[in-house]
Amino acid sequence: MSYARITGTGGYLPKKVLKNKDLESLLDTTDEWIYTRTGIRQRHIAADNEFTCDLAEQAARIALDAAQRTPDEVDLIVVATTTPDQVFPSTACLLQERLGIHGCPAFDVQAVCAGFIYAMDVAQRYIQTGASRCALVVGAETFSRILDWSDRSTCVLFGDGAGAMVLESSSEPGILSSHLHADGAYKDLLCVPVGVSTAYRELLNGQAYTEMQGREVFKWAVSALGDAVMEAVKANGLSCLDIDWLVPHQANIRIINAIARRLDLSMDNVVVTIGRHGNTSAASIPLAFDEAVRDGRIKDGQTIIIEGFGGGFTWGSLLFKF
């Protein structure tokens, strides 16, 4: 049986840093108000001439270097993003051209903040079936482009960035199981309510903004993510005591704390980057994972769970040996 193993990771954050203090002159808010409710101190914002594919390319090249692979060895590219450079072609195809790769499948996955979990699930199934041996999976967002910067309930939460992983075929256990879910009945609680088909004029006028009903999303996220982690643990005959690290989607420190309490998991075993990154949507999990790999917290042989929750609602978890 072929397993999909992570052999390299990479992350990239734009140079511009927007601190809570900077927002005080723009909004009726304070650093304390934002931090106590979200755990966020700052976020990175893409430059005006910097786009999602630019961020994805930087993260992808770092991940390929870490895996000691060249672009021509990649036979699958999956990009998770809600903020593609173009309506089409996909950001994955744009990235493929940047990397000088020709011929392999390349496509985007759109599941918002759960997008990277979905993309990893797709890539590992390609590898399990033998259709791929070396896959590049990227989560990249310029989420600042779909924010109303006069709405403090949303604009203080998000940032821009990209994270990437290289998955390779192996006879040694890597990804052990993945668990994906969605429920469109809750589509209005977290969304950008315009699109190419329904409201293209609003898109052209730059009026495509994120809307969120925070309390309802919070309650749903805590319940769904806790269930998704337990689903993965039980599917593999484990307990939470067997988990070395939980790498959650970085949405809100209160959500992360609540999930850890529900699972009776020490925060010492949870990777948290939200204070410096904000919510980077599909990029948040690979960015957090890459940071923990590079600072030595995550080590070879450890058991990891990643989980995410996004508009749709979409949610899921993935358990693997690193």
Kinemage of the C-alpha trace (Angstrom):
@kinemage 1
@onewidth
@group {chain A} dominant
@subgroup {mainchain}
@vectorlist {calphas} color= white
{ca met a 1} P 0.000 0.000 0.000
{ca ser a 2} L 1.232 3.492 -0.840
{ca tyr a 3} L 1.048 6.179 1.805
{ca ala a 4} L 1.321 9.927 1.274
{ca arg a 5} L 4.120 11.353 3.408
{ca ile a 6} L 4.987 14.998 3.933
{ca thr a 7} L 8.601 15.457 2.857
{ca gly a 8} L 8.884 19.251 2.756
{ca thr a 9} L 7.103 22.362 3.988
{ca gly a 10} L 7.269 26.044 3.222
{ca gly a 11} L 5.615 29.280 4.221
{ca tyr a 12} L 5.572 32.875 3.065
{ca leu a 13} L 4.134 36.055 4.578
{ca pro a 14} L 4.038 39.453 2.848
{ca lys a 15} L 6.461 42.037 4.202
{ca lys a 16} L 3.802 44.567 5.199
{ca val a 17} L 2.664 44.121 8.808
{ca leu a 18} L -0.604 45.698 9.959
{ca lys a 19} L -0.751 45.920 13.742
{ca asn a 20} L -3.839 46.431 15.845
{ca lys a 21} L -2.526 49.871 16.775
{ca asp a 22} L -2.569 50.783 13.093
{ca leu a 23} L -6.268 49.948 12.927
{ca glu a 24} L -7.161 52.266 15.786
{ca ser a 25} L -7.013 55.261 13.446
{ca leu a 26} L -9.280 53.544 10.904
{ca leu a 27} L -11.918 51.895 13.092
{ca asp a 28} L -13.780 52.290 16.354
{ca thr a 29} L -11.540 49.747 18.041
{ca thr a 30} L -8.438 49.305 20.177
{ca asp a 31} L -5.553 46.884 20.355
{ca glu a 32} L -6.947 45.542 23.640
{ca trp a 33} L -10.446 45.033 22.203
{ca ile a 34} L -9.111 43.043 19.243
{ca tyr a 35} L -6.600 41.009 21.229
{ca thr a 36} L -8.916 39.994 24.073
{ca arg a 37} L -11.583 38.781 21.623
{ca thr a 38} L -9.397 37.152 18.998
{ca gly a 39} L -5.823 36.679 20.226
{ca ile a 40} L -4.563 38.687 17.243
{ca arg a 41} L -1.859 41.356 17.583
{ca gln a 42} L -0.990 41.795 13.907
{ca arg a 43} L -1.474 40.389 10.425
{ca his a 44} L 0.451 40.541 7.128
{ca ile a 45} L -1.049 42.343 4.129
{ca ala a 46} L -0.051 41.808 0.511
{ca ala a 47} L 1.360 44.796 -1.354
{ca asp a 48} L -0.771 46.359 -4.084
{ca asn a 49} L 1.291 44.606 -6.753
{ca glu a 50} L 1.443 41.278 -4.882
{ca phe a 51} L -1.113 38.579 -5.652
{ca thr a 52} L -2.106 35.112 -4.472
{ca cys a 53} L 0.078 33.300 -7.005
{ca asp a 54} L 3.073 35.390 -5.927
{ca leu a 55} L 2.642 34.199 -2.342
{ca ala a 56} L 2.000 30.627 -3.473
{ca glu a 57} L 5.168 30.579 -5.571
{ca gln a 58} L 7.354 31.697 -2.667
{ca ala a 59} L 5.927 29.059 -0.304
{ca ala a 60} L 6.095 26.343 -2.969
{ca arg a 61} L 9.758 26.953 -3.765
{ca ile a 62} L 10.666 26.799 -0.071
{ca ala a 63} L 8.743 23.515 0.341
{ca leu a 64} L 10.398 21.980 -2.718
{ca asp a 65} L 13.825 22.955 -1.392
{ca ala a 66} L 12.989 21.383 1.979
{ca ala a 67} L 11.915 18.172 0.239
{ca gln a 68} L 15.051 18.274 -1.938
{ca arg a 69} L 12.870 18.059 -5.022
{ca thr a 70} L 13.028 19.994 -8.247
{ca pro a 71} L 9.879 21.326 -9.935
{ca asp a 72} L 10.173 18.819 -12.779
{ca glu a 73} L 9.649 15.991 -10.259
{ca val a 74} L 6.182 17.300 -9.311
{ca asp a 75} L 3.346 15.392 -10.982
{ca leu a 76} L 0.341 17.035 -9.283
{ca ile a 77} L -0.421 20.584 -8.099
{ca val a 78} L -3.411 21.384 -5.883
{ca val a 79} L -3.934 24.933 -4.637
{ca ala a 80} L -6.478 25.788 -1.957
{ca thr a 81} L -7.608 29.396 -2.269
{ca thr a 82} L -10.660 31.624 -1.993
{ca thr a 83} L -8.874 34.561 -3.598
{ca pro a 84} L -7.551 33.389 -6.987
{ca asp a 85} L -5.639 35.777 -9.226
{ca gln a 86} L -8.104 35.262 -12.067
{ca val a 87} L -11.542 33.771 -12.672
{ca phe a 88} L -9.617 31.323 -14.854
{ca pro a 89} L -7.193 29.762 -15.396
{ca ser a 90} L -6.761 28.395 -11.902
{ca thr a 91} L -4.091 29.678 -9.558
{ca ala a 92} L -2.625 26.166 -9.716
{ca cys a 93} L -2.108 26.540 -13.472
{ca leu a 94} L -0.547 29.974 -12.973
{ca leu a 95} L 1.758 28.473 -10.338
{ca gln a 96} L 2.586 25.569 -12.640
{ca glu a 97} L 3.787 28.037 -15.291
{ca arg a 98} L 5.837 29.993 -12.733
{ca leu a 99} L 7.613 26.826 -11.650
{ca gly a 100} L 8.281 25.679 -15.211
{ca ile a 101} L 6.227 22.495 -14.816
{ca his a 102} L 4.448 21.055 -17.869
{ca gly a 103} L 1.756 18.456 -18.349
{ca cys a 104} L 0.742 17.306 -14.860
{ca pro a 105} L -2.744 17.929 -13.396
{ca ala a 106} L -3.087 21.333 -11.736
{ca phe a 107} L -6.286 22.675 -10.199
{ca asp a 108} L -7.723 24.766 -7.376
{ca val a 109} L -9.865 23.629 -4.446
{ca gln a 110} L -12.307 26.098 -2.886
{ca ala a 111} L -13.439 25.255 0.655
{ca val a 112} L -12.378 28.567 2.241
{ca cys a 113} L -10.667 28.065 5.615
{ca ala a 114} L -11.005 24.276 5.360
{ca gly a 115} L -9.529 24.382 1.875
{ca phe a 116} L -6.106 23.040 2.789
{ca ile a 117} L -7.636 19.975 4.473
{ca tyr a 118} L -9.661 19.335 1.321
{ca ala a 119} L -6.602 19.823 -0.911
{ca met a 120} L -4.513 17.427 1.180
{ca asp a 121} L -7.280 14.835 1.026
{ca val a 122} L -7.367 15.059 -2.779
{ca ala a 123} L -3.581 14.833 -3.130
{ca gln a 124} L -3.198 11.878 -0.793
{ca arg a 125} L -5.897 9.963 -2.710
{ca tyr a 126} L -4.004 10.544 -5.959
{ca ile a 127} L -0.928 9.108 -4.269
{ca gln a 128} L -2.788 6.164 -2.741
{ca thr a 129} L -4.100 5.131 -6.165
{ca gly a 130} L -0.705 5.515 -7.818
{ca ala a 131} L -1.810 8.455 -9.962
{ca ser a 132} L 0.813 10.693 -8.312
{ca arg a 133} L 4.181 10.152 -6.679
{ca cys a 134} L 5.144 13.733 -5.830
{ca ala a 135} L 2.369 16.252 -5.184
{ca leu a 136} L 2.648 19.945 -4.372
{ca val a 137} L -0.182 21.183 -2.131
{ca val a 138} L -0.492 24.906 -1.445
{ca gly a 139} L -2.834 27.081 0.601
{ca ala a 140} L -2.587 30.722 -0.467
{ca glu a 141} L -4.737 33.770 0.170
{ca thr a 142} L -4.881 37.514 -0.306
{ca phe a 143} L -7.929 37.671 1.919
{ca ser a 144} L -7.427 41.387 2.577
{ca arg a 145} L -8.879 41.957 -0.921
{ca ile a 146} L -12.332 40.711 0.127
{ca leu a 147} L -12.648 42.675 3.369
{ca asp a 148} L -14.672 45.774 4.126
{ca trp a 149} L -12.097 47.803 6.038
{ca ser a 150} L -14.844 49.773 7.777
{ca asp a 151} L -16.355 46.600 9.308
{ca arg a 152} L -14.482 45.835 12.523
{ca ser a 153} L -16.310 42.521 12.970
{ca thr a 154} L -14.418 41.053 10.015
{ca cys a 155} L -11.466 43.153 8.872
{ca val a 156} L -9.503 42.793 12.118
{ca leu a 157} L -9.521 39.004 11.815
{ca phe a 158} L -7.861 38.223 8.513
{ca gly a 159} L -4.445 38.414 6.889
{ca asp a 160} L -2.593 37.275 3.794
{ca gly a 161} L -0.048 34.487 3.340
{ca ala a 162} L 0.765 31.117 1.809
{ca gly a 163} L 1.893 27.719 3.030
{ca ala a 164} L 2.910 24.639 1.069
{ca met a 165} L 3.663 20.950 1.521
{ca val a 166} L 5.246 18.335 -0.710
{ca leu a 167} L 3.577 14.921 -0.449
{ca glu a 168} L 5.368 11.838 -1.748
{ca ser a 169} L 4.528 8.198 -2.159
{ca ser a 170} L 5.999 5.966 0.536
{ca ser a 171} L 5.661 2.477 1.916
{ca glu a 172} L 5.956 3.962 5.413
{ca pro a 173} L 2.797 5.321 7.076
{ca gly a 174} L 2.188 9.019 6.483
{ca ile a 175} L -1.379 10.264 6.188
{ca leu a 176} L -3.487 7.747 8.093
{ca ser a 177} L -6.973 9.145 7.539
{ca ser a 178} L -8.870 12.232 6.445
{ca his a 179} L -12.412 13.284 7.313
{ca leu a 180} L -14.249 15.922 5.278
{ca his a 181} L -17.674 17.449 5.827
{ca ala a 182} L -19.878 20.242 4.534
{ca asp a 183} L -23.372 21.607 5.161
{ca gly a 184} L -24.648 24.267 2.794
{ca ala a 185} L -27.663 24.933 5.011
{ca tyr a 186} L -25.442 27.368 6.926
{ca lys a 187} L -24.130 29.199 3.856
{ca asp a 188} L -25.355 32.613 4.989
{ca leu a 189} L -23.516 32.622 8.323
{ca leu a 190} L -20.080 33.094 6.743
{ca cys a 191} L -19.854 34.151 3.125
{ca val a 192} L -19.090 36.648 0.407
{ca pro a 193} L -22.640 36.945 -0.949
{ca val a 194} L -21.734 37.929 -4.526
{ca gly a 195} L -20.104 36.111 -7.402
{ca val a 196} L -19.408 36.100 -11.117
{ca ser a 197} L -22.769 34.582 -12.042
{ca thr a 198} L -25.042 36.394 -9.585
{ca ala a 199} L -23.533 39.835 -9.067
{ca tyr a 200} L -20.690 40.542 -11.452
{ca arg a 201} L -21.258 44.309 -11.278
{ca glu a 202} L -20.528 44.315 -7.565
{ca leu a 203} L -17.347 42.351 -8.269
{ca leu a 204} L -16.260 44.870 -10.889
{ca asn a 205} L -16.925 47.722 -8.463
{ca gly a 206} L -14.898 46.082 -5.699
{ca gln a 207} L -17.869 45.366 -3.466
{ca ala a 208} L -17.277 41.675 -2.774
{ca tyr a 209} L -16.844 41.608 0.993
{ca thr a 210} L -16.787 38.927 3.659
{ca glu a 211} L -19.842 38.776 5.929
{ca met a 212} L -19.981 36.775 9.148
{ca gln a 213} L -22.405 36.124 11.982
{ca gly a 214} L -19.711 35.699 14.606
{ca arg a 215} L -21.551 34.084 17.516
{ca glu a 216} L -23.193 31.414 15.416
{ca val a 217} L -19.946 30.647 13.585
{ca phe a 218} L -18.068 30.395 16.896
{ca lys a 219} L -20.493 27.839 18.346
{ca trp a 220} L -20.538 25.780 15.185
{ca ala a 221} L -16.777 25.834 14.784
{ca val a 222} L -16.037 24.617 18.314
{ca ser a 223} L -18.510 21.751 17.994
{ca ala a 224} L -17.598 20.724 14.449
{ca leu a 225} L -13.844 20.895 14.917
{ca gly a 226} L -13.928 19.003 18.198
{ca asp a 227} L -16.011 16.295 16.523
{ca ala a 228} L -13.651 16.184 13.523
{ca val a 229} L -10.613 15.619 15.738
{ca met a 230} L -12.350 12.865 17.689
{ca glu a 231} L -13.494 11.281 14.428
{ca ala a 232} L -9.888 11.025 13.248
{ca val a 233} L -8.622 9.744 16.595
{ca lys a 234} L -11.275 7.042 16.879
{ca ala a 235} L -10.890 5.974 13.235
{ca asn a 236} L -7.290 5.074 14.004
{ca gly a 237} L -7.908 3.384 17.366
{ca leu a 238} L -6.144 6.186 19.266
{ca ser a 239} L -6.915 8.595 22.081
{ca cys a 240} L -6.066 12.258 22.430
{ca leu a 241} L -3.127 11.196 24.595
{ca asp a 242} L -1.554 9.693 21.472
{ca ile a 243} L -1.527 13.061 19.668
{ca asp a 244} L 1.775 14.911 19.767
{ca trp a 245} L 0.490 18.059 18.081
{ca leu a 246} L -2.798 19.613 17.081
{ca val a 247} L -2.324 22.172 14.316
{ca pro a 248} L -5.682 23.940 14.042
{ca his a 249} L -6.974 26.487 11.609
{ca gln a 250} L -6.011 29.844 13.106
{ca ala a 251} L -9.396 31.589 13.287
{ca asn a 252} L -9.715 32.821 16.851
{ca ile a 253} L -7.769 31.995 20.011
{ca arg a 254} L -11.035 31.461 21.876
{ca ile a 255} L -12.060 28.770 19.394
{ca ile a 256} L -8.638 27.105 19.668
{ca asn a 257} L -8.748 27.183 23.490
{ca ala a 258} L -12.300 25.805 23.537
{ca ile a 259} L -11.355 22.901 21.261
{ca ala a 260} L -8.327 22.064 23.397
{ca arg a 261} L -10.484 22.045 26.550
{ca arg a 262} L -13.101 19.872 24.912
{ca leu a 263} L -10.429 17.355 23.909
{ca asp a 264} L -8.655 17.603 27.274
{ca leu a 265} L -5.545 18.556 25.326
{ca ser a 266} L -2.854 20.802 26.807
{ca met a 267} L -2.202 24.033 24.908
{ca asp a 268} L 1.454 22.990 25.098
{ca asn a 269} L 0.540 20.499 22.363
{ca val a 270} L -1.285 23.008 20.154
{ca val a 271} L 0.481 25.110 17.514
{ca val a 272} L -0.767 28.702 17.694
{ca thr a 273} L 0.278 31.447 15.283
{ca ile a 274} L -2.854 33.573 15.168
{ca gly a 275} L -1.311 36.348 17.254
{ca arg a 276} L 1.179 37.176 14.489
{ca his a 277} L -0.608 35.932 11.365
{ca gly a 278} L -4.305 36.526 11.960
{ca asn a 279} L -6.671 34.260 10.046
{ca thr a 280} L -5.067 33.515 6.671
{ca ser a 281} L -7.887 31.176 5.625
{ca ala a 282} L -6.586 28.245 3.535
{ca ala a 283} L -2.986 29.271 4.291
{ca ser a 284} L -3.265 29.182 8.086
{ca ile a 285} L -2.683 25.459 8.677
{ca pro a 286} L 0.361 25.003 6.412
{ca leu a 287} L 1.860 28.276 7.696
{ca ala a 288} L 1.498 27.145 11.313
{ca phe a 289} L 2.782 23.659 10.541
{ca asp a 290} L 5.808 24.984 8.670
{ca glu a 291} L 6.702 27.293 11.547
{ca ala a 292} L 6.565 24.447 14.069
{ca val a 293} L 8.686 22.212 11.823
{ca arg a 294} L 11.325 24.883 11.359
{ca asp a 295} L 11.587 25.826 15.034
{ca gly a 296} L 11.968 22.156 15.993
{ca arg a 297} L 8.711 21.578 17.841
{ca ile a 298} L 7.386 19.108 15.290
{ca lys a 299} L 9.783 16.210 14.778
{ca asp a 300} L 10.013 13.101 12.634
{ca gly a 301} L 7.835 10.245 13.814
{ca gln a 302} L 5.309 12.360 15.689
{ca thr a 303} L 1.545 11.983 15.351
{ca ile a 304} L -0.191 15.135 14.109
{ca ile a 305} L -3.776 16.231 13.572
{ca ile a 306} L -4.650 19.219 11.425
{ca glu a 307} L -8.211 20.542 11.260
{ca gly a 308} L -10.074 23.404 9.643
{ca phe a 309} L -13.476 25.061 9.442
{ca gly a 310} L -14.717 27.486 6.804
{ca gly a 311} L -17.653 29.052 5.031
{ca gly a 312} L -20.004 26.635 3.403
{ca phe a 313} L -19.934 25.395 6.122
{ca thr a 314} L -16.965 23.167 5.335
{ca trp a 315} L -14.856 21.375 7.925
{ca gly a 316} L -12.598 18.415 8.407
{ca ser a 317} L -9.510 16.840 9.921
{ca leu a 318} L -6.505 14.867 8.802
{ca leu a 319} L -4.283 12.622 10.940
{ca phe a 320} L -0.761 11.644 9.935
{ca lys a 321} L 2.674 10.509 11.005
{ca phe a 322} L 5.330 13.060 10.197
